[in-house]
Amino acid sequence: MERYIWSINMDQKIRVKEIREYKINFDSEANVHFVTAHGYGFGKGITIFGPHTRDESVTFVNQMTSEQKKSDCGAALFEV
């Protein structure tokens, strides 16, 4: 079963198993944090979560990288 997650602007859907790392970025103008995904097949950072606080972003990354079922973390995941 393949799992996917949408970018925050809903213009790209990425296969979750291709994500190799998550990065929390700070936007100093808006004073908020965003999570970007980097991985195989898409390389560049794709924003998948935000704008939120740093704590919310850390919680999101922890949930995406934990052993619990991915859809329980509140991300926009789709199973095919």
N, C-alpha and C positions, 0 to 999 in steps of 0.2 A: 504494500500500500504506500503510494507516494504522498508526501506531505509538502504543502506549499505555504508561503507567506507573501502577502502583498506588500509593496512599498507603500509609504504613507500617502502618496498622491495617487495610488491605485493605477499606475501606468506600467508596473512591472511585477510579475509574480515569480518568486524564486523557489527552487526546490530546496527544502530545509537541509537535506543531507549534503548539499553542495556548499553550505556555509562552513567556512573554516575558522572564522573568528568574528567577534563582535567588538565594536569600538564605541565608546561614549564620547560624544563631541559636545563642546560648550559653545553656544551662540551668545557672545558678549553683548550684542545689541539688544537682543530679546531677553537676555538673562535666563535662558532655558537650556536643557540638554536634549540631545537626540542620540539614538542608537543607530549605527550603520553596520551593515553586514558586508563582509568581504569573503570571497570564496572562489571555488573552481567554476569556470565557465562564465563568470561575470566580473571577476577581479576587482573592479573599482567599488568603492563604498556605495551601498544603496541604503538610503534611510528607511528604516522599517518601524521606528517607534519614536514618538515625540510629538510635540514639545512637552516635556515633563521635568520634574526636579531630578537631581542626581540620584537621590534615594530610589525614586520610582524607576529610573533607568537601570540602576543596579539590580533591583528586584526583577525587572523584566529579563535581563540577561541571565540571572540566576535561574529563573523559571525555564527559559529556553534551553539552558544547558544542563538541567537536572534530569533525573531518570523518570520523573513523572510524565504522564501523558501530555504532550505538547498543547493540545487544544484546551486544557484546563488553565493555561496561563493567561488567557484573555486575548491572545494574538489572533489575527485573522488568518487562521490556517484552514486549508481545504484538503480533503482526502480524495484521491481518485482511485 
